[in-house]
Structure formats: C-alpha cells, structure tokens
Amino acid sequence: MEENRKNLYLAGISHQCADSQMLGQCGVSKDFTQISEDAILKIPEVSETLVLSTCNRVEIYLVATSQDAISKAIDVFCKSPPRDCNAQEFEKSPTKKQVKML
C-alpha cells in the first residue's frame, strides 16, 4: 500500500537561482498556465498540479505517487507550450523537493 501514497512536490526557479532571461523563457502567461497544468495531469503518477508563474519565480506544485513525477512534470512543463525553457535549470534548483507526505 505504501507505493500508492501521495506526496506534495515542488519544483521551481526564482531570481535567486536563475537570471531574468531564463525566468522570462520559462515563465508562462495566465492563458498558458492551464495548458501546462493539463499537460502535467496526463502523467499517470500525478493527480493534482498547480503552475505559478510570476515576474520573479516559476513554480510547479504537484501531488503524485512517485518522486520521479517531478522530473517528468518539469520536462512536460518546459514543452507545453513549446518555448526555450531549460529543464536543467529546474533540475539543479534548490527548489525541487518533496514538500509533504499526504
């Protein structure tokens, strides 16, 4: 049963770990936030998600049954909609972690 436990995960970049050009490339407008969330929800391990994009940070919150879902969500996010967002910036960011066991 433990393998089906859901956890809250967070991955993000901010002005503290990325320059303004990278934030601009990874940021999404309000119109595209829903597109990104819908794409992330197609990942089988993910049951909920929220994308937050402001002028100084981009964050992906997700509820998932697997820690691997974070990397999958980052990859999907950077491609939906297609843009010059570098998934490696999210992967090396200190803001990539399990937040809470649900």
QUIUR-V900756 format. One record per backbone hydrogen bond with DSSP energy under -0.5 kcal/mol. CO is the residue of the C=O (numbers start at 1). NH is the residue of the N-H. E is the energy in kcal/mol with one decimal. If there is no record, write none. Layout:
co->[CO & CO]
nh->[NH & NH]
e->[E & E]
This chain:
co->[1 & 2 & 6 & 7 & 7 & 8 & 8 & 9 & 10 & 11 & 13 & 14 & 14 & 19 & 20 & 21 & 22 & 23 & 29 & 29 & 30 & 32 & 33 & 34 & 35 & 36 & 37 & 39 & 40 & 43 & 45 & 48 & 50 & 50 & 51 & 52 & 56 & 57 & 58 & 59 & 59 & 60 & 61 & 62 & 62 & 63 & 63 & 64 & 66 & 67 & 67 & 68 & 69 & 70 & 71 & 72 & 73 & 74 & 75 & 76 & 76 & 77 & 78 & 78 & 83 & 85 & 86 & 86 & 87 & 88 & 89 & 90 & 94 & 95 & 97 & 97 & 100]
nh->[4 & 5 & 102 & 9 & 64 & 99 & 100 & 62 & 97 & 60 & 58 & 17 & 18 & 23 & 24 & 25 & 26 & 27 & 32 & 33 & 34 & 36 & 37 & 38 & 39 & 40 & 41 & 42 & 43 & 46 & 65 & 63 & 52 & 61 & 53 & 59 & 15 & 54 & 13 & 52 & 61 & 11 & 50 & 9 & 64 & 47 & 48 & 7 & 69 & 70 & 71 & 72 & 73 & 74 & 75 & 76 & 77 & 78 & 79 & 79 & 80 & 80 & 83 & 85 & 85 & 87 & 89 & 90 & 91 & 92 & 93 & 93 & 96 & 12 & 10 & 99 & 8]
e->[-1.8 & -1.7 & -2.3 & -0.5 & -2.4 & -3.1 & -1.4 & -2.2 & -2.7 & -3.4 & -2.7 & -1.5 & -1.8 & -2.3 & -2.2 & -2.1 & -2.2 & -2.0 & -0.6 & -1.2 & -0.7 & -2.3 & -2.5 & -2.7 & -2.0 & -2.3 & -2.2 & -1.0 & -2.0 & -1.8 & -1.6 & -2.3 & -0.5 & -3.0 & -0.5 & -3.2 & -1.9 & -3.0 & -2.3 & -2.9 & -0.5 & -2.0 & -2.3 & -3.2 & -0.6 & -2.7 & -1.2 & -2.8 & -1.3 & -1.6 & -0.5 & -1.7 & -2.8 & -2.5 & -2.3 & -2.5 & -3.0 & -2.4 & -0.6 & -1.0 & -0.9 & -0.9 & -0.8 & -0.5 & -1.1 & -0.8 & -1.4 & -0.8 & -2.2 & -2.1 & -0.5 & -0.7 & -1.1 & -1.9 & -2.6 & -0.6 & -3.2]
